Amino acid sequence: MNTAAAAAVRRETKEKDMHTYTPHGVCSRAIHVELDGDTVSHVDFVGGCDGNLKAISKLIQGMTVDQVAEQLEGNTCGRRSTSCADQLVHALREAQGAQGV
């Protein structure tokens, strides 16, 4: 297999492993989640507070879904009853359920 074909296969595999969640009640429009079992391997937010969400994504890499939930579940933003961090927990749990973990 040539280099271009191998890269295409890696991209396709990565896209299959990526779970996309549509958050509710927050500024971000999508959360892309990749898990390795119950461990967070990658998170990417679309929209929202860019710097803060990039930082959260870096900080939770390598943590389990339960560890992230323990820290972020129920976090609010202003007068909202949720936040991007809280919605991230929903995204992680949905991704976990989708892979049967």
DRENLUM-208409 format. One record per residue (C-alpha): chain; x, z, y. Coordinates in nm, 2 decimals. Each point is the difference from the previous one (the first is absolute). Layout:
# DRENLUM-208409
A, X, Z, Y;
...
END
This chain:
# DRENLUM-208409
A, 0.00, 0.00, 0.00;
A, 0.14, -0.09, 0.34;
A, 0.04, 0.25, 0.28;
A, -0.30, -0.12, 0.20;
A, -0.22, 0.02, -0.31;
A, 0.12, 0.35, -0.08;
A, -0.07, 0.11, 0.35;
A, -0.35, -0.14, -0.02;
A, -0.06, 0.19, -0.33;
A, 0.12, 0.32, 0.16;
A, -0.23, -0.05, 0.30;
A, -0.30, -0.07, -0.22;
A, 0.08, 0.31, -0.22;
A, 0.03, 0.22, 0.31;
A, -0.33, -0.13, 0.14;
A, -0.17, 0.09, -0.33;
A, 0.14, 0.35, 0.02;
A, -0.10, 0.05, 0.37;
A, -0.34, 0.16, 0.05;
A, -0.18, -0.06, 0.33;
A, -0.24, 0.25, 0.14;
A, -0.23, -0.04, 0.31;
A, 0.00, 0.32, 0.19;
A, -0.31, 0.14, 0.17;
A, -0.04, 0.17, 0.34;
A, 0.37, -0.06, 0.11;
A, 0.20, -0.25, 0.20;
A, 0.19, -0.15, -0.29;
A, -0.17, -0.30, -0.17;
A, 0.17, 0.01, -0.34;
A, 0.23, 0.21, -0.21;
A, 0.21, -0.17, -0.26;
A, 0.11, 0.24, -0.27;
A, 0.24, -0.04, -0.29;
A, 0.03, 0.27, -0.27;
A, 0.24, 0.05, -0.29;
A, -0.22, 0.21, -0.22;
A, -0.12, 0.28, 0.22;
A, 0.30, -0.03, 0.24;
A, -0.02, -0.18, 0.33;
A, 0.25, -0.29, 0.01;
A, -0.12, -0.18, 0.31;
A, -0.26, 0.03, 0.27;
A, -0.07, -0.24, 0.29;
A, -0.26, 0.04, 0.27;
A, -0.16, -0.29, 0.19;
A, -0.10, 0.12, 0.35;
A, 0.00, 0.36, 0.12;
A, 0.28, 0.19, 0.17;
A, 0.29, -0.21, -0.13;
A, 0.29, 0.25, 0.04;
A, -0.18, 0.30, -0.14;
A, -0.14, -0.20, -0.29;
A, 0.34, -0.15, -0.09;
A, 0.14, 0.36, 0.01;
A, -0.27, 0.13, -0.23;
A, 0.07, -0.29, -0.24;
A, 0.37, 0.09, -0.02;
A, -0.06, 0.37, -0.03;
A, -0.24, -0.03, -0.30;
A, 0.20, -0.25, -0.19;
A, 0.09, 0.16, -0.34;
A, -0.27, 0.27, 0.03;
A, -0.29, 0.02, -0.25;
A, -0.35, -0.08, 0.10;
A, -0.09, 0.37, -0.04;
A, 0.29, 0.11, 0.22;
A, -0.10, -0.24, 0.28;
A, -0.37, 0.11, -0.03;
A, 0.11, 0.37, 0.03;
A, 0.17, -0.08, 0.33;
A, -0.23, -0.26, 0.16;
A, -0.35, 0.02, -0.14;
A, -0.25, 0.12, 0.26;
A, 0.23, -0.08, 0.30;
A, -0.20, -0.11, 0.30;
A, 0.07, -0.21, 0.30;
A, -0.15, 0.11, 0.33;
A, -0.38, 0.05, -0.04;
A, -0.01, -0.21, -0.32;
A, -0.07, 0.17, -0.33;
A, 0.29, -0.20, -0.16;
A, 0.33, -0.16, 0.09;
A, 0.23, -0.27, -0.12;
A, 0.19, 0.27, -0.20;
A, -0.33, 0.12, -0.16;
A, -0.10, -0.36, -0.07;
A, 0.34, -0.05, -0.17;
A, -0.10, 0.27, -0.25;
A, -0.32, -0.20, -0.07;
A, 0.21, -0.32, -0.05;
A, 0.25, 0.18, -0.23;
A, -0.28, 0.14, -0.22;
A, -0.18, -0.33, -0.01;
A, 0.33, -0.18, -0.10;
A, 0.06, 0.27, -0.26;
A, -0.35, -0.05, -0.15;
A, 0.05, -0.38, 0.00;
A, 0.31, 0.03, -0.22;
A, -0.17, 0.26, -0.23;
A, 0.24, 0.29, 0.08;
END
